[in-house]
Amino acid sequence: MAVAAAIALAAPAAAPAASASARETAPASKTQYLQSGQYARDVVAAAAPATAWIRKRSDQAIQLTAACKAYGLAIGADGKPGTATVREPTAEQLATAARTAAAAKRAARRANSARTAARRIAKRKGATRTAIRQAARKATALRRKARSAARTAQAAAAAAVPPSIARPTASACRGLGPLAVVFDIDETLLSNYIGVPGSDPESGSVGQFPGALSGTGTKMPGVSDAYFEARKRGMAIFLITARPVIVPGLRETTVRNLRAVGYDRWDGLSFKENPFASSATYKTAERAAIEARGYRIVANVGDQTSDIVGGHSERTFKLPNPFYTG
């Protein structure tokens, strides 16, 4: 919600008249863009990467947590070391595996050489039976030694096999914490234009008033997928809106609207205290406060640049909004 819109909500005033050129060009294009369904399709396309990232980031956290537990490493800043369930090979076991593998190769070479020599002696003209028997006995003995060396090497190698789960760093395990996703509300979780009676896509930020004030905003396609994916995976959800608290009843109307379209759980809902303050500054401070509580914000989704600038999020996702900026 733009600053100008917030001020107008608090003290409604007549919107400035559009220029002649604006009346001739912008209205038809925005209305057509909305009514054709292209706007909704573009939002879905822009929101899909957010849903995919939430899913991927959750999988990464699950895998890292499992690895930390397997190695008995402390999880989180206040975590305590646990009991490891995997065993890593010791330096001695690794050395034994290397040594016995080399010995097995040498034994195999000697056995092959002895067998070749025994065959040559057996074919040699004038070779005595004694010489032939001695060569055969030597080849047999060396073959038995080679087999024994191979079994020893196999056992040593089995003891030195590294775990199937790679060992994570202690710092990575310490850095694990509850994951969170931040959403804007207007033209992000809620649409004040798609299917909202009385909305005017041609009047700038004022066009969102019917949906915002009456609580008739609709569930934004695509973005709702990201919301429910985060919820399904146990991530914390924080809603940061530039809707001003000075508008009587707007908080209650907003909550009713969110719940009416299916958004029935969140861990924080922030409204703008000062409608004249920078939305970017306000939202950045809110995200910093979330991080200060120990959350790791993995995704920040909004339709305005002011929603996503300022850091405090691993990734940001900006949705199209042809109707207003702020």
C-alpha positions as CSV (number, residue, x, y, z in Angstrom):
1,M,0.0,0.0,0.0
2,A,1.5,3.3,-1.1
3,V,2.1,6.2,1.3
4,A,-0.3,8.4,-0.6
5,A,-2.9,5.6,-0.3
6,A,-2.3,5.3,3.5
7,I,-2.8,9.1,3.9
8,A,-5.9,9.0,1.8
9,L,-7.3,6.1,3.9
10,A,-6.8,8.1,7.0
11,A,-8.3,11.3,5.5
12,P,-10.0,10.5,2.2
13,A,-9.6,13.3,-0.4
14,A,-10.6,13.6,-4.1
15,A,-8.1,12.0,-6.4
16,P,-6.3,14.4,-8.8
17,A,-7.8,14.4,-12.3
18,A,-5.9,12.3,-14.8
19,S,-4.3,14.0,-17.7
20,A,-5.9,13.8,-21.2
21,S,-3.2,11.4,-22.4
22,A,-3.6,9.2,-19.3
23,R,-7.4,8.9,-20.0
24,E,-6.7,7.9,-23.6
25,T,-4.0,5.3,-23.0
26,A,-3.6,4.0,-19.5
27,P,-7.2,3.1,-18.6
28,A,-7.8,0.7,-21.4
29,S,-4.5,-1.1,-21.0
30,K,-4.7,-1.6,-17.3
31,T,-8.4,-2.7,-17.4
32,Q,-7.7,-5.0,-20.2
33,Y,-4.7,-6.4,-18.5
34,L,-6.8,-7.2,-15.4
35,Q,-9.9,-8.4,-17.1
36,S,-8.1,-10.6,-19.6
37,G,-6.6,-12.7,-16.8
38,Q,-3.1,-11.9,-17.9
39,Y,-2.3,-10.0,-14.7
40,A,-3.3,-13.1,-12.6
41,R,-1.2,-15.3,-14.8
42,D,1.8,-13.0,-14.5
43,V,1.4,-13.1,-10.7
44,V,1.3,-16.8,-10.6
45,A,4.5,-17.0,-12.7
46,A,6.3,-14.5,-10.5
47,A,5.2,-16.4,-7.3
48,A,6.1,-19.9,-8.5
49,P,9.9,-19.4,-7.8
50,A,9.0,-18.3,-4.2
51,T,7.1,-21.6,-3.6
52,A,9.9,-23.6,-5.1
53,W,12.5,-21.9,-3.0
54,I,10.5,-22.4,0.2
55,R,10.3,-26.1,-0.6
56,K,14.0,-26.3,-1.4
57,R,15.1,-24.3,1.6
58,S,12.9,-26.5,3.9
59,D,14.4,-29.7,2.5
60,Q,17.9,-28.3,3.0
61,A,17.1,-27.5,6.6
62,I,15.7,-30.9,7.2
63,Q,18.8,-32.6,5.7
64,L,21.2,-30.4,7.7
65,T,19.2,-31.0,10.9
66,A,19.4,-34.8,10.4
67,A,23.1,-34.7,9.8
68,C,23.7,-32.6,12.9
69,K,21.7,-35.0,15.0
70,A,23.6,-38.0,13.4
71,Y,26.9,-36.6,14.4
72,G,25.7,-35.4,17.8
73,L,26.4,-31.7,17.1
74,A,24.6,-28.9,18.9
75,I,21.7,-27.5,16.9
76,G,21.0,-23.8,17.2
77,A,22.7,-21.1,19.3
78,D,21.5,-22.6,22.5
79,G,21.6,-26.2,21.6
80,K,23.5,-28.9,23.4
81,P,25.6,-31.7,21.9
82,G,23.9,-35.0,21.6
83,T,24.9,-38.6,21.1
84,A,26.3,-39.4,17.7
85,T,24.5,-42.3,15.8
86,V,27.2,-42.6,13.1
87,R,30.8,-43.6,13.5
88,E,33.5,-42.1,11.4
89,P,36.6,-44.2,10.7
90,T,39.7,-43.4,12.8
91,A,43.0,-42.4,11.4
92,E,44.3,-45.9,12.4
93,Q,41.5,-47.6,10.5
94,L,42.1,-45.6,7.4
95,A,45.8,-46.4,7.5
96,T,45.1,-50.1,8.0
97,A,42.8,-50.1,5.1
98,A,45.4,-48.5,2.9
99,R,48.2,-50.8,4.1
100,T,46.2,-54.0,3.7
101,A,45.0,-53.0,0.3
102,A,48.6,-52.5,-0.9
103,A,49.6,-55.9,0.7
104,A,46.7,-57.6,-1.1
105,K,47.9,-56.2,-4.4
106,R,51.4,-57.4,-3.8
107,A,50.2,-60.9,-2.8
108,A,48.1,-61.1,-5.9
109,R,51.0,-60.2,-8.1
110,R,53.2,-62.8,-6.5
111,A,50.5,-65.5,-6.9
112,N,50.1,-64.7,-10.6
113,S,53.8,-64.8,-11.2
114,A,54.1,-68.1,-9.4
115,R,51.2,-69.6,-11.4
116,T,52.8,-68.4,-14.7
117,A,56.2,-69.9,-13.7
118,A,54.6,-73.2,-12.8
119,R,52.9,-73.4,-16.2
120,R,56.2,-72.7,-18.0
121,I,58.0,-75.3,-16.0
122,A,55.3,-77.9,-16.7
123,K,55.7,-77.3,-20.5
124,R,59.5,-77.2,-20.5
125,K,61.1,-80.2,-22.1
126,G,63.2,-82.2,-19.7
127,A,61.6,-80.7,-16.6
128,T,61.6,-83.2,-13.7
129,R,58.5,-84.2,-11.9
130,T,60.0,-82.9,-8.7
131,A,60.5,-79.4,-10.2
132,I,57.0,-79.4,-11.6
133,R,55.5,-80.4,-8.2
134,Q,57.5,-77.9,-6.4
135,A,56.4,-75.1,-8.7
136,A,52.8,-76.1,-8.4
137,R,52.9,-76.2,-4.6
138,K,54.5,-72.8,-4.5
139,A,51.8,-71.3,-6.8
140,T,49.1,-72.9,-4.7
141,A,50.6,-71.6,-1.4
142,L,50.9,-68.1,-2.9
143,R,47.4,-68.2,-4.2
144,R,46.1,-69.0,-0.7
145,K,48.1,-66.2,0.8
146,A,46.7,-63.8,-1.8
147,R,43.1,-64.8,-1.0
148,S,43.8,-64.4,2.7
149,A,45.3,-60.9,2.1
150,A,42.3,-60.0,0.0
151,R,39.9,-61.0,2.8
152,T,42.0,-58.9,5.3
153,A,41.9,-55.9,3.0
154,Q,38.1,-56.2,2.5
155,A,37.5,-56.3,6.2
156,A,39.8,-53.3,6.8
157,A,38.1,-51.4,4.0
158,A,34.7,-52.1,5.4
159,A,35.8,-50.7,8.8
160,A,37.1,-47.5,7.1
161,V,34.0,-46.7,5.0
162,P,32.8,-43.2,5.7
163,P,29.2,-42.6,6.8
164,S,26.6,-42.1,4.1
165,I,25.8,-38.7,5.7
166,A,28.5,-36.1,5.2
167,R,29.6,-34.5,8.4
168,P,28.4,-30.9,8.7
169,T,30.3,-28.1,10.3
170,A,29.6,-27.2,13.9
171,S,29.0,-23.6,12.8
172,A,26.3,-24.7,10.3
173,C,24.5,-26.7,13.0
174,R,24.8,-23.7,15.4
175,G,23.3,-21.5,12.7
176,L,20.1,-23.6,12.4
177,G,17.0,-21.9,13.7
178,P,13.4,-21.6,13.0
179,L,12.8,-20.6,9.4
180,A,10.4,-17.8,8.5
181,V,8.7,-16.3,5.4
182,V,7.6,-12.6,5.2
183,F,4.6,-11.6,3.0
184,D,3.2,-8.2,2.2
185,I,-0.6,-8.1,2.1
186,D,-2.0,-5.7,-0.6
187,E,-1.5,-7.1,-4.1
188,T,0.5,-9.9,-2.5
189,L,-1.5,-12.2,-0.3
190,L,-4.7,-10.3,-1.1
191,S,-5.8,-8.8,-4.4
192,N,-7.8,-5.6,-4.2
193,Y,-8.6,-5.9,-8.0
194,I,-9.2,-9.5,-9.1
195,G,-12.9,-10.1,-8.6
196,V,-13.4,-7.1,-6.2
197,P,-16.5,-5.1,-7.0
198,G,-15.9,-1.4,-7.3
199,S,-12.1,-1.6,-7.7
200,D,-10.7,0.8,-10.3
201,P,-7.4,-0.3,-11.9
202,E,-7.1,3.1,-13.6
203,S,-7.1,5.4,-10.5
204,G,-3.7,4.4,-9.0
205,S,-3.5,3.5,-5.4
206,V,-7.0,4.8,-4.7
207,G,-8.3,1.9,-6.8
208,Q,-7.5,-0.5,-4.0
209,F,-9.7,1.2,-1.4
210,P,-12.9,-0.7,-2.1
211,G,-11.3,-4.0,-1.3
212,A,-9.1,-2.8,1.5
213,L,-11.8,-0.9,3.4
214,S,-14.6,-3.4,2.9
215,G,-12.5,-6.5,3.5
216,T,-13.5,-8.0,0.2
217,G,-10.0,-8.6,-1.2
218,T,-9.5,-12.0,-2.9
219,K,-6.9,-14.6,-2.4
220,M,-4.0,-13.8,-4.7
221,P,-3.4,-16.7,-7.1
222,G,0.1,-18.2,-6.9
223,V,1.1,-16.3,-3.8
224,S,-1.3,-18.4,-1.7
225,D,0.6,-21.5,-2.9
226,A,3.8,-20.0,-1.3
227,Y,1.9,-19.2,1.9
228,F,0.5,-22.7,2.3
229,E,3.8,-24.4,1.3
230,A,5.5,-22.5,4.1
231,R,2.8,-23.3,6.5
232,K,2.8,-27.0,5.6
233,R,6.5,-27.2,6.2
234,G,6.3,-25.6,9.6
235,M,7.8,-22.2,8.8
236,A,6.9,-19.1,10.7
237,I,4.8,-16.7,8.7
238,F,5.0,-12.9,9.2
239,L,2.8,-10.4,7.5
240,I,4.1,-6.8,7.2
241,T,1.7,-4.4,5.6
242,A,1.9,-0.6,5.1
243,R,-1.8,-0.4,5.9
244,P,-2.0,2.4,8.6
245,V,-3.2,1.7,12.1
246,I,-4.7,5.2,12.3
247,V,-7.6,4.1,10.1
248,P,-10.4,3.0,12.5
249,G,-11.3,-0.6,12.2
250,L,-8.8,-1.4,9.4
251,R,-6.9,-3.9,11.5
252,E,-10.0,-5.9,12.3
253,T,-11.2,-5.7,8.7
254,T,-7.8,-6.9,7.5
255,V,-7.8,-9.9,9.8
256,R,-11.3,-10.8,8.8
257,N,-10.5,-10.6,5.2
258,L,-7.3,-12.7,5.5
259,R,-9.2,-15.4,7.4
260,A,-12.1,-15.3,5.1
261,V,-10.0,-16.3,2.1
262,G,-8.1,-19.0,4.0
263,Y,-5.1,-17.3,5.6
264,D,-5.9,-18.5,9.1
265,R,-2.4,-18.6,10.7
266,W,0.5,-16.3,11.0
267,D,3.1,-15.6,13.7
268,G,3.1,-11.9,13.4
269,L,1.1,-9.1,11.7
270,S,2.5,-5.6,11.5
271,F,0.7,-2.4,10.6
272,K,2.4,0.9,9.8
273,E,2.3,3.2,12.8
274,N,3.3,6.4,11.0
275,P,1.7,6.7,7.5
276,F,4.2,9.4,6.6
277,A,7.3,7.3,7.3
278,S,9.2,5.5,4.6
279,S,7.6,2.1,3.9
280,A,11.0,0.6,3.1
281,T,12.5,1.8,6.4
282,Y,9.5,0.5,8.4
283,K,9.5,-2.9,6.7
284,T,13.3,-3.3,7.0
285,A,13.1,-2.6,10.7
286,E,10.3,-5.1,11.1
287,R,12.3,-7.8,9.4
288,A,15.3,-7.0,11.6
289,A,13.1,-7.4,14.7
290,I,12.0,-10.8,13.4
291,E,15.6,-11.9,13.0
292,A,16.4,-10.6,16.5
293,R,13.9,-13.1,17.8
294,G,16.0,-15.9,16.4
295,Y,14.2,-16.5,13.1
296,R,15.9,-16.9,9.8
297,I,13.9,-15.2,7.0
298,V,14.4,-17.4,3.9
299,A,11.9,-15.5,1.6
300,N,10.4,-12.1,1.4
301,V,7.5,-11.7,-1.0
302,G,5.9,-8.4,-2.0
303,D,4.7,-6.3,-5.0
304,Q,6.6,-3.1,-4.2
305,T,10.3,-2.3,-4.2
306,S,9.8,-0.9,-0.7
307,D,8.6,-4.4,0.4
308,I,11.8,-6.2,-0.4
309,V,14.7,-3.7,-0.2
310,G,16.8,-3.4,3.0
311,G,18.1,-6.9,3.4
312,H,17.2,-9.3,6.3
313,S,16.1,-12.1,3.9
314,E,17.9,-14.8,2.1
315,R,15.9,-14.2,-1.1
316,T,13.3,-11.7,-2.3
317,F,10.5,-12.2,-4.7
318,K,8.7,-9.2,-6.4
319,L,5.3,-9.6,-7.9
320,P,4.0,-7.4,-10.8
321,N,1.7,-4.5,-9.8
322,P,0.7,-2.3,-12.8
323,F,-1.8,-0.4,-10.7
324,Y,0.3,1.7,-8.3
325,T,3.7,2.1,-6.8
326,G,4.8,3.1,-3.3
